[in-house]
Amino acid sequence: MGSVQEKHQIADDRPIDLDAEKGVFTVKEYDSSSEHNDGVISHQEYVPLTDKEYKRLRWRLDLRIVPFCGLLYLCSFLDRSNIGNAKIAGITKHLGISDDQFNVALSIFFVGYVIFEIPSNLMLKKVGPNIWIPLVMVSFGIVMAAMAAIHNGAGLLAGRFFLGIAEAGLFPGVIFYLTLWYTRREQATRISIFFGFATVAGAFGGVLAYGIMQMEGIRGLHGWQWIFIIEAIPTLALAAVTYFVLPNLPEDSKSLTDRERTYMLERLKQDAGPATETNFSMKQFWMAFTDWKVYVHSLIYISGSIPLYSMSLFLPSIINGMGFQSLQAQAMSAPPYAIACFFTIFVAMDADRRSERGYHIALPSFIGFIGYILLIACKDQGPVALYIAACITVTGVFTHAPPMLSWFTNNIGGHTKRAVACGIIISFGNAGGAVAGQVYRANDSPQYIRAHSACAALMLFQVCVVLLFKFALKRVNKKRDNMTPEERRAAAEGEELCDAHPDFRYIT
């Protein structure tokens, strides 16, 4: 039987023939001045990587991409959540603002964040991550450092709003960036390590704030001002390094040889199935807004983001309310995050190994629900019981996030649609961050019964939606499996179907 051949493109627009029977990639090189053979001057054959070679390549990329992206997010999460540490350090007292005004400052961050997420993802695709992400880092590093100069509530509101605008490009941008390098069944583990740095930021931030608060009065600055200044420094330093270290997209990354690039692009194409569209498309842009699954993912995200963000913003205050002193509360906020970091990575690795998402979201969320119930039930049982309940809560709230983030990136086909959909979903989630700033109210302290009850209800609601959505996606897959040839041909008509193509299967 003759060889089955397909046409592909690599970074420099040289056509590739893939001989499926021989397992050889052939790249044709052209000379536009040649009058013979249509300008073809040579053929280069690329033998696909062996499993051992690919594992070695993936490990090399993992070491270069994942920890570095995690460090970027650590800086981002540290800069956005250090406002909780600044409160313990006395920012409300020194600025003369009420607790309600402080909560508004927490929420206004997410207003700017939500507005600029979708445009930022499109810019990342247009400009390239190794240029766009450093620009984002420089922006929020400068804003963070400048916040040390605020003198009143209006300045705090302005600073937090512009910090939200500046940070809007990093989290959704990196999530989208990882989907361009890794297959669907490789993404949850990498996202968990990336997201795990947020838990490290929570642990590290509490300990760092504890140390920085000792600088109260040095050069006439308060401890909270030193928190803003010192935590901005690594952000600005990493921004300079990012341009040189972070690989660009696989199509034109200098960190890959031609053979590695060809193999990576083919592997990603095969993983995407029929949803292989990579160019910018207005059709895909609008498809992201009309796909019902995008809004279900958004609902799942926001129901988990409100507890997650409120916990990251108020954990020092919650621990302070258990009876620990301010400095102790800063340090005691570290262990819950350390425990959560371990389980976050473990659960995501298992989700990738089993190619499953729904149960790996629902179970941690249910554990978070149990944690909140324990915080309520143990309100009169002393600080030890409450602290253990807080550790359980933080573990559940953070562990559900990586499988949830990889779920929608796995199931949205087409680069433009995925970029826009990621922006929409994460925007909804960060709208939850605006709500999170209002959950833990001063008049509910120190036990925060109403806040814990609201978060418990949201976690249980998320469990229910996740399980129903998993069942719905399985039905869609089953329906596509059972299509007759005529039904499949009819469903496959049209261009840029993305994940609506009948051959596409959702990960459930």
C-alpha positions in Angstrom: 0.0 0.0 0.0 1.3 3.5 -0.8 2.5 5.9 1.9 0.0 8.2 3.5 1.3 11.7 3.5 0.1 15.0 5.1 1.3 18.6 4.7 2.4 20.6 7.6 4.1 23.9 8.3 7.0 24.8 10.6 8.2 28.1 11.8 9.9 29.4 8.7 7.0 28.3 6.4 8.8 25.4 4.8 6.3 22.7 3.9 6.6 19.4 5.7 5.7 16.0 4.3 4.9 13.4 7.0 5.3 9.9 5.7 3.1 8.0 8.2 4.3 4.6 7.3 8.0 5.4 7.4 7.7 7.7 10.3 9.8 10.4 8.6 9.3 14.1 8.4 10.5 15.6 5.1 11.1 19.4 5.0 11.5 20.9 1.5 13.8 23.9 1.1 13.0 26.4 -1.7 15.1 28.7 -3.8 12.9 31.3 -5.2 15.4 32.1 -8.0 15.6 28.6 -9.3 14.0 27.9 -12.7 13.8 24.1 -12.1 11.9 21.8 -9.9 9.6 24.6 -8.8 12.5 26.1 -6.8 13.1 22.9 -4.7 16.8 22.7 -4.0 17.0 20.1 -1.2 15.0 17.7 1.0 15.7 17.3 4.7 14.3 14.3 6.5 13.4 14.5 10.2 13.0 11.2 12.0 10.4 11.6 14.8 11.8 11.6 18.3 11.8 8.3 20.2 9.9 8.1 23.5 13.2 8.5 25.4 14.2 11.5 23.3 10.8 13.2 23.8 10.9 12.6 27.6 14.4 14.1 27.7 13.1 17.1 25.6 10.0 17.5 27.8 12.1 17.4 30.9 14.3 20.1 29.5 11.3 22.3 28.7 9.8 21.6 32.1 12.9 22.8 33.8 12.9 26.0 31.7 9.2 26.9 31.5 7.3 25.6 34.5 9.4 26.7 37.5 10.1 30.1 35.8 6.4 30.7 35.1 5.8 29.6 38.7 8.2 32.2 40.0 6.5 34.9 37.9 3.1 33.9 39.5 4.7 33.8 43.0 5.7 37.4 42.5 2.3 38.3 41.1 0.3 36.5 43.9 2.7 38.0 46.6 2.1 41.5 45.2 -1.7 41.2 45.1 -2.2 39.4 48.4 0.3 41.3 50.5 -2.4 43.8 51.3 -3.6 41.3 53.9 -0.2 41.4 55.5 -0.2 45.2 55.2 -3.4 45.3 57.2 -1.8 43.4 60.1 1.1 45.8 59.8 -1.2 48.7 60.4 -2.0 50.2 57.0 -5.6 51.0 58.0 -4.5 52.9 61.1 -1.7 54.9 59.4 -3.9 55.9 56.4 -6.9 56.6 58.6 -9.3 54.4 56.7 -12.1 52.2 58.0 -12.4 48.5 57.5 -15.1 49.0 54.9 -12.9 51.3 52.9 -10.1 48.7 53.2 -12.4 46.0 51.8 -13.3 48.3 48.8 -9.6 48.6 48.1 -9.3 44.8 48.1 -12.2 44.5 45.6 -11.2 47.3 43.2 -8.1 45.4 42.3 -10.2 42.9 40.4 -12.2 45.6 38.5 -9.1 46.6 36.5 -8.0 42.9 36.4 -11.2 41.8 34.7 -11.4 44.6 32.2 -7.9 43.9 30.7 -7.7 40.1 30.7 -9.1 39.3 27.3 -7.2 42.1 25.5 -4.0 41.0 27.3 -4.4 37.4 26.1 -4.8 38.5 22.5 -1.7 40.7 22.8 0.3 37.8 24.1 -0.7 35.8 21.0 0.1 38.8 18.8 3.4 40.0 20.4 4.8 36.8 21.8 5.2 35.8 25.5 8.9 36.6 25.8 8.1 40.3 25.1 4.6 40.7 26.5 5.1 38.9 29.9 8.2 41.0 30.8 6.2 44.2 30.0 3.4 43.0 32.3 6.0 42.2 35.1 7.6 45.6 34.8 4.2 47.3 35.0 3.0 45.7 38.2 6.4 45.8 39.8 6.5 49.6 39.4 2.9 50.0 40.7 3.7 47.8 43.7 6.7 49.8 44.7 4.9 53.1 44.1 2.1 52.0 46.5 4.6 52.6 49.4 4.1 56.4 48.7 0.4 56.5 49.3 -0.9 58.7 52.1 -4.7 58.3 52.2 -7.5 56.0 51.2 -7.9 57.5 47.7 -4.3 56.6 47.0 -4.8 53.1 48.2 -7.8 52.7 45.9 -5.9 54.1 42.9 -2.9 51.9 43.6 -4.9 48.7 43.9 -6.9 49.5 40.7 -3.8 50.1 38.6 -2.2 47.0 40.1 -5.1 45.0 38.9 -4.7 46.4 35.4 -1.0 45.7 35.4 -1.4 42.1 36.7 -4.2 41.2 34.3 -1.9 39.8 31.7 0.1 37.4 33.7 -2.2 34.6 35.1 -4.5 34.1 32.1 -1.5 34.6 29.8 0.6 31.9 31.3 -2.3 29.5 31.5 -2.8 30.0 27.7 0.9 29.9 27.1 1.2 26.5 28.8 -1.5 25.1 26.5 0.6 26.0 23.5 3.5 23.9 24.7 1.9 20.8 26.4 -0.7 18.3 25.3 -4.1 18.1 27.1 -3.0 15.2 29.3 0.2 17.0 30.3 -1.3 20.3 31.3 -2.8 19.7 34.8 0.5 18.7 36.3 2.3 21.7 34.9 -0.5 24.1 35.9 -0.5 22.6 39.4 3.3 23.4 39.8 2.7 26.8 38.4 -0.3 27.4 40.6 1.5 25.7 43.5 3.7 28.7 43.6 0.7 30.7 44.8 0.5 28.5 47.9 4.3 29.0 48.3 3.6 32.8 48.0 1.1 32.5 50.8 3.5 30.7 53.0 6.5 32.7 52.0 4.5 36.0 52.2 3.5 35.5 55.8 7.1 34.7 56.9 8.5 37.5 54.8 6.0 40.0 56.1 6.8 38.9 59.7 10.5 39.8 59.0 9.7 43.0 57.1 7.5 44.3 59.9 10.6 44.4 62.1 11.8 47.3 59.9 9.1 49.6 61.2 10.5 53.1 61.5 13.6 52.5 59.4 14.2 55.6 57.2 10.9 57.0 58.5 8.8 54.3 56.8 6.2 52.0 58.3 6.4 48.2 58.1 3.6 48.0 55.5 5.5 50.5 53.2 8.6 48.3 53.4 6.4 45.3 52.5 5.4 47.0 49.3 8.9 48.1 48.4 10.8 44.9 49.2 8.2 42.6 47.6 8.4 44.6 44.4 12.1 44.1 43.9 12.1 40.4 42.8 9.3 41.2 40.4 11.3 43.9 38.6 14.4 41.7 38.7 12.6 38.7 37.1 11.0 40.9 34.5 14.5 41.7 33.1 15.5 38.0 33.1 12.2 36.8 31.5 13.0 38.2 28.1 16.1 36.0 27.9 14.9 32.9 29.7 11.3 32.3 28.7 10.9 30.5 25.4 8.7 32.0 22.8 6.0 29.9 21.1 7.0 26.4 19.8 6.7 27.6 16.2 9.6 30.0 16.5 11.4 29.2 19.8 15.2 29.2 19.5 15.3 26.6 22.3 14.2 23.9 19.9 16.1 22.3 17.0 14.2 21.9 13.7 13.6 18.2 14.4 12.3 18.9 17.9 10.1 21.7 16.7 8.6 19.6 13.9 7.9 16.8 16.3 6.4 19.1 19.0 4.1 20.7 16.5 2.9 17.4 15.1 2.4 16.0 18.6 0.3 19.1 19.6 -1.7 18.8 16.4 -2.5 15.2 16.9 -3.5 15.9 20.5 -5.8 18.7 19.4 -7.6 16.3 17.0 -9.7 18.2 14.6 -9.4 21.5 16.6 -6.1 22.6 15.1 -6.9 26.2 14.1 -3.9 28.4 15.0 -4.4 31.7 13.2 -6.3 34.7 14.6 -10.0 34.4 13.6 -12.9 36.7 14.3 -15.2 33.7 13.9 -13.4 31.9 16.7 -13.4 35.2 18.7 -17.2 35.2 18.7 -17.5 31.5 19.1 -15.9 31.9 22.6 -18.8 34.2 23.6 -21.6 31.9 22.3 -20.4 28.5 23.6 -22.5 27.5 26.6 -19.6 25.5 28.0 -17.5 28.6 28.5 -20.2 30.0 30.9 -20.5 26.7 32.8 -16.7 26.8 33.3 -17.0 30.4 34.4 -19.7 29.4 37.0 -17.4 26.7 38.3 -14.5 29.1 38.4 -16.3 31.9 40.2 -17.8 29.6 42.8 -14.3 28.4 43.7 -12.5 31.8 43.3 -14.5 33.6 46.0 -13.4 31.2 48.8 -9.9 31.0 47.3 -9.3 34.8 47.1 -11.0 35.6 50.3 -8.9 33.0 52.1 -5.7 34.3 50.6 -6.6 37.9 51.5 -7.9 37.3 55.0 -6.0 34.2 56.3 -3.8 36.4 58.5 -6.8 38.1 59.9 -8.7 34.8 60.4 -5.7 33.4 62.4 -5.4 36.7 64.3 -9.0 36.2 65.3 -8.2 32.8 66.8 -6.2 34.5 69.5 -2.7 34.7 67.9 -0.9 38.1 68.1 -0.3 40.1 64.9 3.3 38.9 64.4 2.3 35.3 65.2 -0.6 35.5 62.8 1.8 36.4 60.0 4.1 33.4 60.7 1.2 31.0 61.4 -0.3 31.6 58.0 2.6 29.7 56.4 2.0 26.1 57.3 -1.6 25.9 55.8 -0.2 27.0 52.5 2.7 24.5 52.7 0.3 21.6 53.2 -1.9 22.9 50.4 1.1 23.1 48.0 1.8 19.4 48.5 -1.8 18.2 47.9 -2.2 20.7 44.9 0.6 19.0 43.0 -0.3 15.4 44.0 -4.0 15.7 43.0 -3.1 17.4 39.6 -0.5 14.7 38.8 -3.2 12.0 39.5 -5.6 13.9 37.3 -3.2 13.9 34.4 -2.4 10.2 34.9 -6.0 9.2 34.8 -7.0 11.8 32.1 -9.8 12.9 34.4 -10.9 16.3 35.7 -14.4 16.4 37.3 -13.8 14.1 40.3 -10.4 15.8 40.9 -12.1 19.1 41.2 -15.2 17.9 43.2 -13.3 16.0 45.9 -11.0 18.8 47.0 -13.9 21.3 46.9 -15.9 19.0 49.2 -12.9 18.9 51.5 -12.9 22.7 51.5 -16.6 22.6 52.3 -15.9 20.3 55.3 -13.1 22.7 56.4 -15.4 25.7 56.5 -18.0 23.7 58.4 -15.3 22.8 61.0 -14.3 26.5 61.3 -17.9 27.2 62.2 -18.4 24.2 64.5 -15.2 24.7 66.4 -15.6 28.4 67.1 -15.6 27.7 70.8 -13.1 24.9 70.9 -10.0 27.0 71.1 -7.2 28.1 68.7 -5.7 24.6 68.1 -8.9 23.1 66.7 -9.6 26.3 64.6 -6.1 26.2 63.2 -6.4 22.6 62.1 -9.7 23.4 60.5 -8.0 26.3 58.7 -5.3 24.0 57.4 -8.0 21.6 56.0 -9.9 24.6 54.5 -6.9 26.1 52.7 -5.9 22.6 51.3 -9.4 22.0 49.8 -9.8 25.6 48.5 -6.4 25.6 46.7 -6.2 22.0 45.6 -9.2 22.1 43.3 -7.8 24.9 41.2 -5.2 23.2 38.8 -7.6 20.5 37.6 -10.3 23.2 37.1 -7.9 25.5 35.2 -6.7 22.6 33.0 -10.3 21.4 32.4 -11.3 24.4 30.3 -8.0 24.7 28.5 -8.2 20.9 27.6 -11.7 21.2 26.2 -11.6 24.5 24.1 -10.2 24.0 20.6 -8.7 26.6 18.3 -6.0 29.1 19.5 -8.1 32.2 19.2 -11.2 30.7 20.8 -9.0 29.3 23.6 -7.3 32.6 24.2 -10.6 34.5 24.3 -12.4 31.8 26.3 -9.5 31.7 28.9 -9.9 35.4 29.2 -13.7 35.2 29.7 -13.5 32.4 32.2 -10.7 33.9 34.3 -12.4 37.3 34.1 -15.5 35.7 35.6 -13.4 34.1 38.2 -11.6 37.3 39.1 -15.0 39.1 39.4 -15.3 36.6 42.2 -12.2 38.2 43.6 -14.0 41.5 43.8 -16.7 39.8 45.8 -14.1 38.1 47.9 -12.9 41.4 49.3 -16.3 41.9 50.8 -16.9 38.5 52.3 -14.9 38.8 55.6 -16.4 41.9 57.3 -15.1 43.6 60.4 -18.5 43.3 62.1 -18.3 39.5 61.6 -14.9 39.2 63.4 -13.2 37.4 65.1 -15.1 34.2 64.3 -16.4 35.2 60.8 -19.4 32.8 61.0 -21.3 34.5 58.1 -18.2 34.5 55.9 -17.4 30.9 56.5 -21.0 29.9 55.9 -21.1 31.7 52.5 -17.8 30.1 51.4 -19.0 26.7 52.5 -22.2 27.1 50.5 -20.1 28.1 47.4 -17.8 25.1 47.7 -20.8 22.8 47.9 -22.5 24.5 45.0 -19.3 24.1 42.9 -19.2 20.3 43.7 -22.8 19.9 42.4 -22.1 22.0 39.2 -18.9 20.1 38.5 -20.5 16.7 38.7 -23.5 17.7 36.6 -21.2 19.2 34.0 -19.0 16.1 33.9 -22.2 14.0 33.2 -23.2 16.5 30.4 -19.8 16.2 28.7 -19.8 12.4 28.9 -23.2 12.5 27.2 -21.9 14.7 24.4 -18.9 12.3 23.9 -21.2 9.3 23.8 -23.5 11.0 21.3 -20.5 11.7 19.0 -19.3 8.1 19.4 -22.7 6.8 18.3 -23.1 9.0 15.2 -23.8 7.4 11.9 -21.5 8.2 9.0 -24.2 10.4 7.6 -24.6 12.3 10.9 -20.9 12.7 11.2 -20.5 14.1 7.7 -23.3 16.6 8.3 -21.8 17.7 11.7 -18.3 18.1 10.2 -19.4 20.5 7.5 -18.1 24.0 7.7 -14.8 25.6 8.7 -13.2 26.4 12.0 -15.5 24.1 14.1 -12.9 23.8 16.8 -14.1 21.6 19.7 -17.6 21.5 18.0 -16.1 19.0 15.4 -17.7 15.6 15.8 -14.3 13.9 16.1 -13.3 16.1 19.1 -13.7 14.3 22.5 -14.0 16.2 25.8 -11.9 15.3 28.8 -14.3 14.8 31.6 
